[in-house]
């Protein structure tokens, strides 16, 4: 099963965000053991660095991103992706880019804390906890 994780999921794990860490950490674990094939858009990585650096410092943010990229493959954002995202005319351009990248990878799910941001698309957007429940029910 292929998933694209949203920026907020990576930050939940990296910054040990109370109330959100466990589910996000499980997503990392599932990717690490190969139960899912996980992707993160290349455009998210710069945002993650910028935000994580404020809490972890530059070296800490770099190390956290290196660890993340051992389990989640960076997904290229192409010019075509950007034009398709612009054509979607969603309220949040970053979400449109994430969606189009997920579409180009044929992911099964987008894993996010902001599921409503993807409600206009055809790819199911669910929280880590909903994903864990989904795959548990499949077994």
N, C-alpha and C positions, 0 to 999 in steps of 0.2 A: 504494500500500500504506500502510495506517495503522498506526502504532505508538504505544504509550504508554511513555515512559521512566520508569524508577523513579528515586527520589531518588539512589541510589548512582551512577547513570550520570552525572547532572549534576555531582555532587561530584567524580567521577573527573576530569572535564574541567576544572572550575573550579579545583580544587586541584592539578592536574597530578600526580595520584597515580601514582607509579612502578608499572609493571607493568599498569596499567589505563587509562592516558591514551589510548593509540593507538586502541583499539577504541571508546572513548567519544567521542573526537574525530571518528572516522569517522562515528558516528551524527549528530553535529552537522553535519558536512559534507554527508551525504546529505539531511538536512532542509533545509539551506540552499540546495542546488541543486534542490530539489523532487523528488528521486527517491523520497522518502517524505514522507508527511504525519505530522508528529510532534506529540505531545501530552505534556503533563506536568500532573498533577493540581494544582489550586490549593492543595490541602492540603500538597503536597510543597514548594511554594515557600517557605512559612514555615520548614519544617525546614531547607531548603537555606540560607536566609539565616542562621538561627541557627548552623549549623555553619560555613558559609563565613566568617562575620564573625570567628570566632576566629582564622582564618589571614590573612584579607584585610583586616580592619578593616571598619567599617561602609560607608564609601564604596566600597571594593573589592568588597564583597559586593553592594552595590546595582548597581554597574556590571556585574558578572558576571551577575547575574540579568537585567538589561536586555538584555544580549547574548543570553542564552539565550532570552528571550521574543521575539527577532527571528526565531528559527528553530523554536521549539516553542510551539505554541498552549497557553495555559493552559486546562485542562479544569475546568469548574465542578463542584464537589462539592455536591450537593443534599441536602436532608433525606432524601429517598427513598433516595439512595445510602448514607447513613449507616445507615438502618434495614436496608437489604438487607445491608450489610456486617456489621452486628451479628447478623443472622439466619444468616450463614454460620458463625459460631462458630469461625473459624480461630484458631490460636494467636496470630497477630500481627494486631491490628486494623488497623494502617496498611496492611498488605498486602491485607487484605480490602477496604479503601476503594479502594486502587489498582485492584484487580481489578474491582470493581463499576463504577468510573468507566470503565475500559477496555471493559467489557461494554456500557455505555450508549453508547459511541462506536463500537461494533462494530469495535474494532481487530483487526488480524490477529495482532499479537504484543505481548507485554509484554517490554521489553528491560530486563534486570536482571542483577546479579551474583549474586543469590540465587534461582536458578531453582526450587529446592526449596520455597521459600516460597509458590509459586503452583501446586504440583502437584495441589491439589484442584480446580482450575478447568479450564474447557474452553479457555481462551485459551492458546496456547502461550507459555511464558515461556522466553526464551533470552538468552544473553549477546550482547554486541555482536559478538564474533568468530563465534559461531554464526549470527547474522543475516547478517553479511557473506558467510559461506560459502553460506548459503541463497540469497541474491539473486544471488551469482556463479554458482551452479549453475543458476539459472533463465534466465540469459542465453544 
